[in-house]
């Protein structure tokens, strides 16, 4: 009996100790819950007016509760969620399985599209394409509402393919007429264009490197010189949720280039942000004097970055080498912390296409053949289009340096965009830059004794769910030499 008492008491104490260390929670020996979606990637397409029933399978979910989150808010607590939307656009859901010891989540994207005719988007040069004999041209049209569509390619009225992508090649010089169509149950769209095959064809995209600045036309600071920019020469944003937007964005129906420049100037004069939109969007400013390179910080560019919300912009500088007062000489990039990263893409181009209907996302394709969309987020910014109203062409292309996107969705359902170490606008609160960091297109340092123009350009091609595209915002640009 005595021995039994000595055995019993330590066992009781051990149970009490374990209970105390675990805070009274049940100890789990099961693996973490596993969430299995019907679509492994969690991406769904839904026609406007229809519903989508999401019923994930959950393994090891004993005693778990569920939470469906949209825009950080709980919209459901059952294992099954029925989604519908009254507007086109892209919607993001997070499905959380919450067990006493762990929470596991899966992100889901739903693209809501209208029932409509297919729409073909293809960037065709004004005079058609030109290639060399026996070379290959990849034709990769974007087809909106192309689900379950049938495609037809013809060359000189002869059918050559029924795929959505066509690789054109011809051994003989000549003019070739191409035809592409997409047809679904609603109807058909088509496009016709030409391809010139010639041994004399040059590289239309080739660009001469910028000339070494002359240093002839230095403009010293005068008594009435101001630290802030003096003139906006260009404002060409990429599409974005603040473009054409009348409330937060402050637009008022600007439909010409000059009206857009006046809009940007009024905003900056009042220290209110100017959005550059998605990747490649830019603004160019000039000063009433030349900004001297003294080896230290010379430029201050302010944005609206804050903790975990970096939307980095690449900074370029130019010297007025020909003395005409216009930014028509060579641009030189100011290097940043990511300059030597293998994941930085230079000479990166994105072509944006004008939507066919109000309330539609903006399709794009880059020079790597990758396609995507600037999502229409009508619940937050419901202007008819995010494509700049003052651009009358069916598409336009922006080129620059593209950084790797670092944004991610946290476990709490918030989007996080960590800042880069240094060298980018709208990246941190400091916003200081050195002219001595200027580099050539080959990445070599170049000594600029002074500069006259500054360009800031959105430097990431990415988006953060319901927060929309990553877009550099600017609130001020000044000669830091005059205020430091």
C-alpha positions in Angstrom: 0.0 0.0 0.0 2.8 2.4 0.9 4.5 1.7 -2.5 1.3 2.4 -4.4 1.0 5.8 -2.6 4.5 6.8 -3.7 3.8 5.8 -7.3 0.4 7.5 -7.5 1.4 10.9 -6.1 4.2 11.5 -8.7 1.8 10.5 -11.5 -0.7 13.1 -10.4 2.0 15.7 -10.0 3.2 15.0 -13.6 -0.3 15.3 -15.0 -0.7 18.6 -13.2 2.7 19.8 -14.5 1.9 18.9 -18.1 -1.5 20.6 -17.8 0.1 23.8 -16.5 2.8 23.9 -19.2 0.2 23.5 -21.9 -2.0 26.2 -20.5 -4.9 23.8 -20.1 -5.1 23.0 -23.8 -5.5 19.6 -25.2 -2.2 18.1 -26.5 -2.4 17.4 -30.3 -0.5 14.6 -31.9 -2.2 15.0 -35.3 -0.3 16.6 -38.3 -1.2 20.1 -39.3 -4.5 20.4 -41.2 -4.4 20.0 -44.9 -6.7 22.0 -47.2 -7.4 20.5 -50.6 -9.2 22.7 -53.2 -10.9 21.5 -56.4 -8.4 23.7 -58.3 -4.9 23.0 -56.9 -3.8 26.5 -57.6 -6.9 28.1 -56.0 -7.8 30.1 -59.1 -11.4 30.1 -60.3 -13.2 31.9 -63.1 -16.8 32.8 -62.7 -19.3 34.4 -65.1 -21.1 37.5 -63.8 -24.5 36.5 -62.3 -23.4 32.9 -61.5 -22.5 31.4 -58.1 -19.4 29.4 -57.1 -19.6 26.8 -54.3 -16.3 26.3 -52.6 -16.2 23.1 -50.5 -12.5 22.4 -49.6 -11.6 19.0 -48.2 -9.9 19.3 -44.9 -7.6 16.5 -43.5 -6.7 16.4 -39.8 -9.4 19.0 -39.0 -10.8 17.3 -36.0 -12.3 19.9 -33.6 -11.4 22.7 -35.9 -13.5 25.8 -36.7 -13.5 27.6 -40.1 -13.2 31.2 -41.2 -13.6 32.6 -44.7 -11.9 36.0 -45.1 -12.4 38.6 -47.8 -10.5 41.9 -47.6 -9.5 41.0 -44.1 -13.1 40.6 -43.0 -14.8 37.4 -42.0 -17.6 36.5 -44.5 -18.3 32.9 -43.5 -17.7 30.3 -40.7 -18.8 27.1 -42.3 -16.7 24.6 -44.3 -18.6 25.4 -47.5 -18.9 28.9 -48.9 -21.1 30.1 -51.7 -19.6 33.1 -53.6 -21.3 35.5 -56.0 -20.6 39.0 -57.1 -22.5 41.8 -58.8 -19.5 43.3 -60.4 -16.7 42.1 -62.7 -13.2 42.0 -61.3 -10.8 39.9 -59.2 -11.8 38.8 -55.7 -9.5 37.2 -53.1 -10.6 34.9 -50.3 -8.7 33.2 -47.5 -10.0 30.0 -46.1 -8.6 29.3 -42.5 -8.8 26.1 -40.6 -8.4 27.0 -37.0 -7.5 24.2 -34.6 -6.6 24.8 -30.9 -2.9 24.3 -31.6 -2.5 25.7 -35.1 -4.2 27.8 -37.9 -3.7 26.8 -41.5 -5.0 28.9 -44.5 -5.3 28.7 -48.3 -5.6 31.7 -50.6 -8.2 31.7 -53.3 -8.6 34.0 -56.3 -11.8 34.4 -58.2 -11.9 36.2 -61.6 -15.5 37.4 -62.3 -16.1 38.0 -66.0 -19.1 39.2 -67.9 -20.8 36.9 -70.4 -19.6 38.5 -73.6 -18.0 38.1 -76.9 -14.4 37.1 -77.0 -12.1 40.1 -77.3 -8.6 39.8 -78.9 -5.7 42.0 -77.8 -2.5 41.9 -79.8 0.1 44.7 -80.1 0.6 45.0 -83.9 3.1 47.7 -85.2 1.5 50.4 -87.4 3.0 48.9 -90.5 2.8 45.2 -89.4 5.6 43.0 -88.2 8.9 42.6 -89.9 11.2 39.6 -89.5 14.1 37.9 -91.3 13.7 34.8 -93.5 13.7 31.6 -91.5 13.4 33.4 -88.2 10.4 32.8 -85.9 7.8 35.3 -84.6 5.8 34.1 -81.7 2.2 35.5 -81.9 0.5 35.3 -78.5 -2.8 37.2 -78.5 -4.6 37.8 -75.3 -8.2 36.6 -75.6 -10.7 37.9 -73.1 -13.7 35.7 -72.5 -11.7 33.0 -74.3 -12.8 30.1 -72.1 -14.1 27.2 -74.3 -13.4 29.3 -77.4 -12.1 27.9 -80.7 -9.3 29.6 -82.5 -8.3 29.9 -86.2 -5.1 31.1 -87.7 -4.8 31.7 -91.5 -1.8 32.8 -93.6 -2.7 34.2 -97.0 -6.2 32.7 -96.5 -4.9 29.2 -95.8 -5.7 27.8 -92.4 -2.5 26.9 -90.5 -3.4 26.4 -86.9 -6.2 26.1 -84.3 -4.1 26.9 -81.3 -4.3 30.2 -79.3 -0.6 30.8 -80.0 1.0 30.7 -83.4 4.7 30.5 -84.3 5.2 32.2 -87.7 8.2 31.5 -89.9 8.8 31.8 -93.6 11.9 30.9 -95.7 11.1 33.4 -98.5 10.9 37.1 -98.5 7.5 38.7 -99.1 4.4 40.1 -97.5 2.2 37.7 -95.6 -1.3 38.4 -94.6 -2.4 36.9 -91.3 -5.9 36.3 -89.8 -6.8 35.2 -86.3 -10.2 34.6 -84.9 -11.7 33.5 -81.6 -15.2 32.2 -81.3 -17.4 31.1 -78.4 -21.1 30.6 -77.8 -21.6 34.3 -77.6 -20.0 35.2 -80.9 -16.6 35.9 -82.6 -13.8 38.5 -82.7 -11.1 38.6 -85.3 -7.9 40.5 -86.2 -6.0 40.9 -89.5 -2.4 42.1 -89.9 0.6 41.7 -92.1 4.2 40.3 -91.6 7.0 41.5 -93.9 9.8 38.9 -94.3 12.9 40.5 -95.6 16.7 40.1 -95.3 16.9 43.9 -94.9 14.8 43.9 -91.7 16.4 45.7 -88.8 15.8 45.5 -85.1 13.1 48.0 -84.5 13.5 47.8 -80.8 17.2 48.4 -80.8 18.2 51.6 -78.9 21.5 53.4 -79.1 23.2 53.8 -75.7 23.0 57.3 -74.2 25.9 59.6 -75.2 28.3 60.8 -72.6 26.9 64.1 -71.2 28.6 67.2 -72.6 28.7 69.2 -69.3 28.4 72.4 -71.4 25.2 73.9 -70.1 25.5 74.1 -66.4 22.9 76.5 -64.8 24.0 77.8 -61.4 21.7 78.4 -58.5 20.3 82.0 -58.5 18.8 84.1 -55.7 15.3 83.1 -56.8 16.1 79.4 -57.4 13.8 77.0 -55.7 14.6 73.6 -54.2 11.4 72.0 -55.6 10.9 70.9 -59.2 10.0 73.8 -61.6 8.3 72.0 -64.5 6.7 68.7 -65.3 7.7 67.6 -68.7 5.9 64.2 -68.8 3.3 62.3 -66.8 2.6 58.8 -68.3 1.3 56.4 -65.6 0.6 52.8 -66.2 -3.0 51.7 -65.6 -3.9 51.6 -61.9 -6.7 51.9 -59.4 -6.0 55.6 -58.8 -5.8 56.5 -62.5 -8.9 58.5 -63.6 -10.2 58.1 -60.0 -12.0 61.3 -58.7 -12.0 60.8 -55.0 -8.6 59.6 -53.6 -6.9 60.0 -56.9 -8.2 63.5 -57.4 -8.7 63.3 -61.2 -11.5 65.4 -62.8 -11.9 63.8 -66.3 -8.5 64.7 -67.7 -8.5 63.6 -71.4 -5.4 65.3 -72.9 -1.6 65.0 -72.2 -1.5 68.7 -71.1 -4.5 68.2 -68.7 -2.8 65.2 -67.2 0.5 67.2 -66.7 -1.5 70.0 -65.1 -3.2 67.6 -62.8 0.1 66.1 -61.7 1.6 69.5 -61.1 -1.3 70.7 -59.0 -1.1 67.6 -56.8 2.6 67.9 -56.2 2.4 71.6 -55.4 0.0 70.7 -52.6 2.1 67.7 -51.4 -0.6 65.3 -52.4 0.4 62.0 -54.0 0.6 61.4 -57.7 0.2 57.7 -58.6 2.5 56.2 -61.3 0.2 53.2 -61.7 1.5 49.7 -62.3 5.0 48.8 -63.7 6.7 51.3 -65.9 4.5 54.3 -65.2 6.6 57.5 -64.9 6.8 61.2 -64.3 9.6 63.5 -65.6 10.4 66.8 -63.9 12.9 69.6 -64.5 14.4 72.3 -62.3 15.2 76.0 -62.6 18.9 75.3 -62.1 21.3 72.4 -62.4 21.6 70.1 -59.4 25.3 69.6 -58.5 26.8 66.3 -57.7 28.8 66.9 -54.5 29.3 63.2 -53.7 26.6 63.2 -51.0 22.8 63.1 -51.2 21.6 65.5 -53.8 17.9 64.5 -54.4 15.0 64.1 -52.1 12.0 62.2 -53.5 9.0 61.8 -51.1 6.3 59.2 -51.4 3.8 57.6 -49.1 5.7 54.5 -48.0 5.3 53.3 -44.5 6.2 50.1 -42.5 5.6 47.0 -44.6 4.2 49.0 -47.5 7.0 49.7 -50.0 6.1 50.4 -53.6 9.6 51.0 -55.0 10.2 53.3 -57.9 13.4 53.4 -60.1 15.0 56.9 -60.3 16.7 58.1 -63.5 18.6 61.3 -64.1 19.6 63.3 -67.2 21.9 66.2 -68.0 20.7 68.7 -70.5 23.6 68.0 -72.8 22.3 69.9 -75.9 21.1 72.9 -73.8 17.6 73.0 -75.3 15.8 72.8 -71.9 14.1 69.5 -72.8 14.6 66.0 -71.5 15.7 64.6 -74.9 19.2 63.4 -74.0 20.2 60.2 -72.3 18.8 58.8 -69.1 21.0 57.2 -66.5 19.6 55.0 -63.8 20.6 55.5 -60.1 21.6 52.2 -58.8 20.0 50.7 -55.6 20.5 47.9 -53.3 19.2 45.3 -55.8 21.5 46.4 -58.6 23.6 43.2 -58.8 20.7 40.8 -58.1 20.2 38.2 -60.8 16.4 38.7 -60.4 16.5 42.3 -61.6 15.2 42.6 -65.2 16.6 45.5 -67.2 15.1 46.6 -70.5 11.9 45.0 -69.3 8.8 46.0 -71.2 5.1 45.7 -70.5 2.3 46.5 -73.1 -1.1 47.5 -71.7 -4.3 47.2 -73.7 -7.3 49.5 -73.5 -10.3 47.5 -72.2 -13.3 47.0 -74.5 -15.9 47.6 -71.7 -16.2 49.8 -68.7 -15.5 48.1 -65.4 -13.0 45.7 -66.9 -9.5 44.7 -65.9 -6.6 45.9 -68.0 -4.8 43.1 -69.8 -1.0 43.2 -70.4 1.8 41.2 -71.9 5.5 41.6 -71.3 8.5 41.1 -73.5 9.0 37.7 -72.0 5.6 36.5 -73.3 4.0 36.5 -69.9 0.5 37.9 -69.6 -1.5 39.3 -66.7 -4.1 41.9 -65.6 -4.3 45.1 -63.7 -7.3 44.0 -61.7 -10.5 46.1 -61.7 -11.5 46.6 -58.0 -14.9 48.1 -58.4 -15.7 47.7 -54.7 -13.0 50.3 -53.9 -12.3 52.3 -57.0 -15.2 52.3 -59.4 -14.2 54.7 -62.2 -15.1 53.3 -65.6 -11.5 52.4 -66.5 -8.0 52.3 -65.0 -6.5 52.9 -68.5 -5.5 56.6 -68.7 -8.2 58.5 -70.5 -5.7 60.7 -72.3 -4.1 57.8 -74.1 -6.1 57.3 -77.3 -4.2 54.3 -78.7 -5.5 50.8 -78.2 -2.3 49.9 -76.4 1.0 51.4 -75.1 4.3 50.0 -73.9 6.4 51.1 -71.0 10.0 50.0 -70.6 12.4 50.1 -67.6 14.1 48.2 -64.8 12.0 45.7 -62.9 12.7 44.6 -59.4 11.6 41.3 -57.9 8.3 41.7 -56.0 8.6 40.9 -52.3 4.9 41.3 -51.3 3.1 38.4 -49.5 -0.1 37.7 -47.6 0.5 37.3 -43.9 -1.1 34.7 -41.7 -3.4 37.5 -40.3 -4.8 38.2 -43.8 -2.8 41.4 -44.4 -0.7 42.1 -47.4 3.0 42.9 -46.5 5.4 44.7 -48.9 8.8 44.9 -47.2 11.1 47.7 -48.1 14.4 47.3 -50.0 17.6 48.3 -48.4 18.2 51.6 -50.3 18.1 53.4 -53.6 14.3 53.5 -54.5 11.5 56.1 -54.3 8.4 55.4 -52.3 10.4 52.7 -50.5 11.0 54.2 -47.1 10.6 57.5 -45.3 14.1 58.8 -46.1 13.9 59.1 -49.9 17.4 60.5 -50.4 19.5 59.8 -53.5 23.0 60.4 -54.8 23.8 61.5 -58.4 27.1 59.7 -57.9 25.1 56.4 -58.0 24.3 56.9 -61.7 25.2 54.0 -63.9 25.3 53.3 -67.7 22.9 50.7 -69.3 25.8 48.2 -68.9 25.9 48.9 -65.1 29.1 50.8 -65.1 29.5 54.0 -63.0 29.3 57.3 -64.8 30.5 60.6 -63.4 27.8 63.2 -63.8 29.0 66.6 -62.5 25.4 67.8 -62.5 21.9 66.9 -63.7 18.9 68.9 -64.9 16.0 66.3 -65.1 14.7 63.5 -63.0 12.4 60.6 -63.9 10.7 58.3 -61.4 9.2 55.0 -62.6 7.3 52.2 -60.9 9.8 49.5 -60.5 7.8 46.3 -59.7 5.3 44.3 -61.7 3.1 42.9 -59.0 -0.2 43.2 -57.1 -1.4 42.6 -53.6 -4.9 41.1 -53.7 -7.6 43.5 -52.7 -5.0 46.3 -52.3 -4.5 46.2 -56.1 -1.4 46.7 -58.2 2.0 47.8 -56.7 2.2 51.4 -57.8 4.8 54.0 -56.9 3.3 57.2 -55.5 5.2 60.5 -55.3 4.5 63.6 -53.2 7.6 65.7 -53.6 10.8 66.0 -55.7 13.5 68.5 -54.8 17.2 69.5 -54.9 18.4 68.3 -51.5 21.5 70.4 -51.8 19.4 73.5 -51.1 17.7 72.1 -48.0 20.4 70.0 -46.3 
